[in-house]
Amino acid sequence: GKASIPYGVSKVALDFATRALAIELGPNIRVNAINPGWILTDNLKRHSTPEELAKVAAATPLRRIGQPIDVAKGVVFLASTDAQFITGANLVTDGGVVYNS
């Protein structure tokens, strides 16, 4: 489909802000971002037909739409001590869509 310039610019700005804040606020505060793809929320279900959802799932390398828990697990990981040396990162939770576009 067509590229959305405002959407793309907002994603680049978020990535830059995450890295800049990580530099500015370190070493005592870690700053990371989550960049979710299609997540099967109530809002997505309400505004999509089953056919549209099937098309999105088929276009995703993992062949499914993400669940809210997929994003939540990324948030929990980044907030945990397991990620204590991660800052300025953008965790993409989209089932591989960004690499398939």
Number of C-alpha atoms within 10 A of each C-alpha: 4 4 7 8 9 8 10 11 11 11 13 11 12 16 18 14 16 20 18 14 16 20 15 12 11 13 9 7 13 21 22 21 19 17 15 17 17 19 20 15 12 8 9 12 13 9 10 11 11 10 9 12 18 14 14 15 18 13 17 21 14 13 15 19 22 20 12 13 10 15 20 13 12 18 15 12 13 22 15 10 10 10 12 12 8 15 20 19 16 18 15 16 20 21 22 15 18 12 9 9 8
